[in-house]
Amino acid sequence: MTPEGKMLLNIVILGFGFMFMFTAFQTCGNIEQTVIKSFNSTEFHGSGYTSMAIIYGVFSASNLIAPSVVTVIGPQLSMFFSGLLYSGYIAMFIYPYTWSFYTASVLVGVGAAVLWTAQGNVLAINSTDNTIGRNSGIFWALLQFSLFFGNLYIYFSWHGHVHITDKDRQTVFISLTVISLVGCFLFFLIRKPDRQPSPSEVTESLLQAESIESVESSPRPGLCSQALDAFLQGCKIFVTREMLLLSISIGYTGLELTFYSGVYGTCIGAMTGFGKDAKSLIGISGIFIGIGEILGGGVFGMLNKSQRFGRNPVVLLGLVTHFVAFYLIFLNIASDAPLAPEAGTDQQAYITPSVAVAMLCSFLLGLGDSCFNTQLLSIIGLMFRENSAPAFAVFKFIQSITAALAFFYSNYLLLHWQLLILVVAGFLGSMSFFVADWFAESARRQSDYDSI
């Protein structure tokens, strides 16, 4: 197999590993608030929104140490052990207790920081300037197949169920735990790329450590030194002009991640106007989100269209699709739906509740999310190739802060206020991305000119 083929295979394996893991975890996140409302036990007093706020809050703080962990133990083991923490969180729902629920939330927050830092590292070292856009799209499309498979399972499992029984819950979460573990072990199939990096593509990844160290005359730095260096690099990247601009766009993706992965499904399940199968519609909504994500990842990544026309038109398309979705949700979903009890809400918004409109909005939410995320992965992998692990840690640090904030206020704010926050953040994030992309292209053109 050619070096290029081996790197592409690594990306595909990475995507499949994440697809299995997040088939379990994203499905869990999509249904957990609905499941918690239906618990028969009076000893459990947890909140799905609070749990996710803890996860993303710890996720954010843990990104400060994640590059050091990846540097010391390597991206493969980092992803494997992080995946075990994800599996433990899912398994907790089989026999839930309040203390184990929130403890698992903290552990997943730590694991998530390490997992996504390692993922960005593997993506960067298996890509070139010409393939980073394609590889980002391939990874993103495979990852988002998780929304399709997991939610399809939920639909058929819960179809016609007004109340989720203990047996229903246990069957679903045992299955999801096994699926997550399969994804963990797939990471061991990733191999060190054969391609020797050029000076402009040097990375600190341990996947390349042996080949780099073989040509170095200086002794190998200690693990503590490597860990400290990775932490300091992350701090330096965080305050660069480009990352500060991108931080607004990244922050927006955290807010809308919370909305489509947790809040919107809960809203659909709470709408009695959708009929007795409203809870099973949570799964169908997740499928349509996944279709939008996969379509966006395929069109703007695998077909490399974003590289041909630039990143800005793709981000603009994402902004427009999200604004259309937010407006239709405002018209179709009752404002108290995020806070409704298990029995749901009888209130209506401005039109008669329409399942078709709700599913269209799910598709648009997924499509817009893929537009933003594929382009952010691409531009960060391009601009910070020499320090990919710290750069992606900063990316997830910012995203997780805003996601935690959104899960926190989702416990209190009515739907229309949540949508207003998303509209303002989406507009500001898009404008800042356009400026950051202009700086990135200017720097690339200057680099090309200097190399002549």
C-alpha positions in Angstrom: 0.0 0.0 0.0 1.3 3.5 -0.9 2.0 6.0 1.9 -1.0 8.1 0.8 -3.2 5.0 0.8 -2.1 4.1 4.3 -2.8 7.6 5.6 -6.3 7.5 4.0 -6.9 4.1 5.6 -6.0 5.5 9.0 -8.5 8.3 8.5 -11.2 5.7 7.6 -10.4 3.6 10.6 -10.5 6.7 12.8 -13.9 7.6 11.4 -15.3 4.1 12.0 -14.0 4.0 15.5 -15.7 7.3 16.3 -18.8 6.2 14.4 -19.2 3.2 16.8 -18.4 5.1 19.9 -20.7 8.0 19.1 -23.5 5.8 17.8 -23.7 4.9 21.5 -22.9 8.2 23.1 -24.8 10.7 20.9 -27.8 8.4 21.1 -27.4 8.4 24.8 -27.2 12.2 25.0 -30.2 12.6 22.7 -32.5 10.4 24.9 -31.1 10.7 28.4 -33.3 13.6 29.5 -36.4 11.8 28.3 -35.3 8.5 29.9 -34.6 10.3 33.2 -38.1 11.7 33.3 -39.5 8.2 33.0 -37.5 6.6 35.8 -39.6 4.5 38.1 -37.1 4.9 41.0 -37.7 7.7 43.4 -34.1 7.5 44.6 -32.7 9.0 41.4 -32.7 12.8 41.2 -30.4 13.6 38.3 -30.9 15.9 35.4 -29.7 15.1 31.9 -29.1 18.8 31.2 -27.0 19.2 34.4 -25.0 16.0 33.5 -24.2 17.4 30.1 -23.2 20.7 31.6 -20.8 18.9 34.0 -19.4 16.9 31.1 -18.6 19.9 29.0 -17.5 22.0 31.9 -14.9 19.4 32.9 -14.2 18.8 29.2 -13.2 22.5 28.9 -10.9 22.5 32.0 -9.3 19.1 31.0 -8.3 20.5 27.6 -5.5 22.3 29.5 -3.8 19.0 30.2 -5.0 16.9 27.3 -2.1 17.8 24.9 0.3 16.6 27.7 -1.5 13.3 28.1 -1.5 12.7 24.3 2.2 13.6 24.1 3.1 11.2 26.9 1.1 8.1 26.1 0.4 8.6 22.4 -2.9 9.2 20.5 -3.8 5.5 20.2 -3.8 4.7 23.9 -5.3 8.1 24.6 -8.3 7.4 22.4 -8.7 3.8 23.8 -8.8 4.7 27.4 -11.0 7.8 26.8 -13.4 5.5 24.9 -13.6 3.2 28.0 -14.8 6.2 30.0 -17.5 6.9 27.5 -18.6 3.3 27.7 -18.7 3.5 31.4 -21.0 6.5 31.3 -23.4 4.7 29.0 -23.4 1.6 31.1 -24.3 3.6 34.1 -27.9 4.0 32.8 -28.4 0.2 33.1 -28.7 0.5 36.9 -28.6 4.3 37.5 -27.8 6.0 40.8 -27.5 9.8 41.3 -23.9 9.6 42.6 -22.7 7.3 39.8 -24.5 9.5 37.2 -22.6 12.6 38.2 -19.3 10.8 38.8 -19.4 9.3 35.4 -20.2 12.8 34.0 -17.0 14.1 35.4 -14.9 11.2 34.1 -16.4 11.5 30.6 -15.5 15.2 30.6 -11.8 14.3 31.2 -11.9 11.5 28.6 -13.5 13.7 26.0 -10.7 16.3 26.2 -8.1 13.6 25.7 -10.1 11.8 23.0 -10.7 14.8 20.8 -7.2 16.2 21.2 -5.8 12.8 20.0 -8.3 12.7 17.2 -7.2 16.1 15.9 -3.6 14.9 16.2 -4.2 11.8 14.1 -6.1 13.7 11.5 -3.4 16.3 11.1 -0.4 13.8 10.8 -2.3 11.7 8.3 -3.1 14.7 6.0 -1.3 17.1 3.7 -2.2 20.6 2.7 -4.0 19.1 -0.3 -5.9 16.3 1.6 -6.8 18.0 4.9 -10.1 19.2 3.5 -11.0 15.8 2.1 -9.9 13.9 5.2 -11.8 16.3 7.5 -14.9 15.6 5.4 -14.4 11.8 5.4 -14.0 11.7 9.2 -16.9 14.0 9.8 -19.3 12.0 7.5 -18.3 8.7 9.1 -18.7 10.2 12.6 -22.2 11.4 11.8 -23.4 8.1 10.6 -23.6 7.5 14.3 -26.7 9.7 14.4 -28.3 7.6 11.7 -27.8 4.1 13.2 -28.3 4.9 16.9 -31.5 6.9 16.4 -32.9 4.3 14.0 -32.5 1.8 16.7 -34.3 4.0 19.2 -37.2 4.6 16.8 -37.9 0.9 16.3 -37.3 0.1 20.0 -39.6 2.8 21.3 -42.2 3.0 18.6 -45.6 3.3 20.1 -44.3 3.6 23.7 -45.9 6.4 25.7 -43.8 5.5 28.8 -40.2 4.1 28.8 -40.1 1.1 31.2 -37.0 -0.2 33.1 -36.7 -3.1 30.7 -36.8 -0.8 27.6 -34.1 1.3 29.2 -31.8 -1.6 30.1 -32.1 -3.2 26.7 -31.2 -0.1 24.9 -28.2 0.9 27.1 -26.7 -2.6 27.2 -26.7 -2.6 23.4 -25.2 0.9 23.3 -22.4 0.0 25.8 -21.3 -3.0 23.6 -21.4 -0.8 20.5 -19.2 1.8 22.2 -16.6 -0.8 23.3 -16.3 -2.0 19.7 -15.3 1.5 18.7 -12.6 1.6 21.4 -10.8 -1.4 20.1 -10.9 -0.2 16.5 -8.3 2.4 17.3 -5.7 -0.2 17.7 -5.9 -0.8 13.9 -4.4 2.7 13.2 -0.8 2.5 12.0 2.0 5.0 12.0 2.1 6.7 8.6 5.0 6.0 6.3 5.3 9.5 4.9 8.2 11.4 6.2 7.1 14.9 7.0 8.5 18.0 5.3 9.8 20.8 7.5 6.5 22.6 7.1 4.6 19.5 8.2 6.5 18.6 11.3 4.3 17.6 14.2 4.9 16.6 17.8 2.8 13.5 17.6 4.2 10.4 19.1 3.0 8.4 16.1 6.0 10.0 14.3 8.3 10.2 17.3 10.6 7.3 16.4 11.3 8.6 12.8 12.0 12.1 14.1 14.2 11.0 16.9 16.3 8.8 14.7 17.7 11.9 12.9 18.1 14.0 16.0 21.5 14.1 17.7 20.1 15.5 21.0 18.8 13.2 23.6 15.1 12.6 24.0 13.5 15.0 26.3 11.9 13.7 29.5 8.1 13.0 29.6 7.6 15.9 32.0 9.4 18.2 29.6 7.3 17.0 26.7 4.1 17.4 28.7 5.0 21.0 29.8 6.0 21.9 26.3 2.6 20.7 25.0 0.8 22.8 27.6 2.8 25.9 26.9 2.2 25.5 23.1 -1.5 25.3 23.7 -1.4 28.6 25.8 0.5 30.3 23.0 -1.9 29.1 20.3 -4.9 30.3 22.3 -3.7 33.9 22.2 -2.8 34.0 18.6 -4.8 36.4 16.3 -6.2 33.6 14.2 -7.4 31.5 17.1 -8.9 34.4 18.9 -11.0 35.1 15.8 -11.9 31.5 15.3 -12.9 31.3 19.0 -16.2 33.0 18.3 -17.0 30.5 15.5 -15.9 27.6 17.7 -18.0 28.9 20.6 -21.1 29.0 18.3 -20.6 25.3 17.4 -20.7 24.5 21.1 -24.0 26.3 21.6 -25.7 24.7 18.6 -24.2 21.3 19.5 -26.1 21.5 22.8 -29.2 22.5 21.0 -29.4 19.8 18.3 -27.9 17.0 20.5 -30.0 17.5 23.6 -32.5 20.2 23.7 -34.3 19.8 20.3 -34.9 16.1 20.8 -36.4 16.8 24.2 -38.6 19.5 22.7 -40.0 17.1 20.1 -40.7 14.4 22.6 -42.6 16.9 24.8 -44.9 18.1 22.0 -48.3 16.3 22.6 -49.4 17.9 19.3 -47.2 15.4 17.5 -49.4 12.5 18.7 -48.7 9.5 21.0 -45.6 8.6 19.1 -43.8 11.8 20.0 -41.1 10.1 22.0 -40.2 7.8 19.1 -39.9 10.9 16.9 -36.8 11.7 19.0 -35.0 8.9 17.1 -36.4 10.0 13.7 -35.2 13.6 14.4 -31.7 12.3 15.2 -31.7 10.4 11.9 -32.5 13.5 9.9 -29.8 15.4 11.8 -27.4 12.6 10.8 -28.5 12.8 7.2 -27.7 16.5 7.1 -24.4 15.9 8.8 -23.4 13.1 6.4 -24.5 15.1 3.3 -22.5 18.1 4.4 -19.4 16.1 5.3 -19.6 14.3 1.9 -20.2 17.3 -0.3 -17.8 19.7 1.3 -15.2 17.1 2.4 -14.9 14.0 0.3 -15.7 15.7 -3.0 -13.3 18.5 -1.9 -15.7 21.2 -3.0 -14.7 23.4 -0.1 -11.1 23.6 -1.4 -12.3 24.5 -4.9 -14.5 27.4 -3.9 -13.0 28.3 -0.6 -14.2 27.8 3.0 -16.3 31.0 3.3 -19.2 30.0 1.0 -19.6 26.8 3.0 -19.8 28.6 6.3 -22.2 31.1 4.8 -24.4 28.2 3.7 -24.3 26.8 7.2 -25.4 30.1 8.7 -28.3 30.4 6.3 -29.5 26.8 6.9 -29.3 27.3 10.7 -31.2 30.6 10.5 -34.0 29.0 8.5 -34.1 26.1 10.9 -34.3 28.4 14.0 -37.2 30.4 12.4 -39.2 27.3 11.6 -38.6 25.8 15.1 -39.8 29.1 16.6 -43.0 28.8 14.6 -43.5 25.0 15.2 -42.4 24.2 18.7 -44.0 25.5 21.9 -41.7 27.8 23.9 -42.1 25.7 27.1 -41.1 22.4 25.4 -37.5 22.3 26.8 -38.9 22.5 30.4 -42.0 20.4 30.0 -42.6 17.4 32.4 -42.8 13.8 31.1 -46.5 14.2 30.2 -45.4 16.9 27.7 -46.9 20.3 26.8 -50.3 21.0 25.3 -49.2 24.5 24.2 -48.8 25.4 20.6 -46.4 27.9 19.0 -47.5 30.0 15.9 -48.6 27.2 13.6 -50.3 23.8 14.1 -47.5 21.4 15.2 -46.1 19.7 12.1 -43.9 16.6 12.2 -42.7 17.3 8.6 -41.5 20.8 9.6 -39.8 19.4 12.7 -37.9 16.8 10.7 -37.0 19.4 8.1 -35.5 21.5 10.9 -33.5 18.5 12.1 -32.0 18.0 8.7 -31.1 21.7 8.4 -29.5 21.7 11.9 -27.3 18.7 10.8 -26.4 20.3 7.5 -25.5 23.6 9.0 -23.4 22.0 11.8 -21.4 20.0 9.2 -20.7 23.2 7.3 -19.2 24.9 10.3 -17.3 21.9 11.7 -15.7 20.6 8.5 -14.4 24.1 7.7 -13.1 24.6 11.3 -11.3 21.2 11.3 -9.8 22.1 7.9 -8.6 25.6 8.8 -7.2 24.6 12.2 -5.4 21.6 10.7 -3.9 23.8 8.0 -2.9 26.8 10.2 -1.5 24.9 13.2 -0.1 21.7 11.5 3.2 22.0 13.4 1.3 22.0 16.8 -1.8 20.0 15.9 -2.5 18.4 19.3 -2.4 21.7 21.3 -4.4 23.5 18.6 -7.2 21.0 18.6 -7.2 21.0 22.4 -7.8 24.8 22.3 -10.6 24.1 19.8 -12.3 21.7 22.1 -11.6 23.9 25.1 -13.6 26.8 23.6 -16.3 24.6 22.2 -16.9 22.7 25.5 -17.1 25.9 27.5 -20.0 27.2 25.4 -21.6 23.8 25.3 -21.5 23.6 29.1 -23.0 27.1 29.3 -25.8 26.1 26.9 -26.7 22.9 28.8 -26.8 25.0 32.0 -29.1 27.6 30.7 -31.3 25.0 29.0 -32.5 24.1 32.5 -34.1 27.5 32.8 -34.6 29.4 29.5 -37.7 29.0 27.3 -37.2 28.0 23.7 -37.4 31.4 22.1 -34.6 32.8 24.3 -32.4 29.9 23.4 -33.0 30.5 19.7 -32.2 34.2 20.1 -28.8 33.4 21.6 -28.1 31.0 18.8 -29.0 33.6 16.1 -26.7 36.3 17.6 -23.8 33.9 18.2 -24.1 32.4 14.7 -23.9 35.7 13.0 -20.9 36.9 15.0 -19.2 33.5 14.6 -19.6 33.6 10.8 -18.2 37.1 10.5 -15.2 36.2 12.6 -14.5 33.1 10.5 -14.5 35.1 7.3 -11.8 37.4 8.8 -9.7 34.5 10.1 -9.9 32.7 6.7 -8.7 35.8 5.0 -5.7 35.9 7.2 -5.0 32.2 6.6 -5.2 32.6 2.9 -3.0 35.7 2.9 -0.4 33.8 5.0 -0.5 30.8 2.6 -0.1 33.0 -0.5 2.9 34.8 1.2 4.4 31.4 2.0 4.0 30.2 -1.6 5.6 33.5 -2.8 8.6 33.1 -0.5 9.2 29.6 -1.7 9.6 30.7 -5.3 
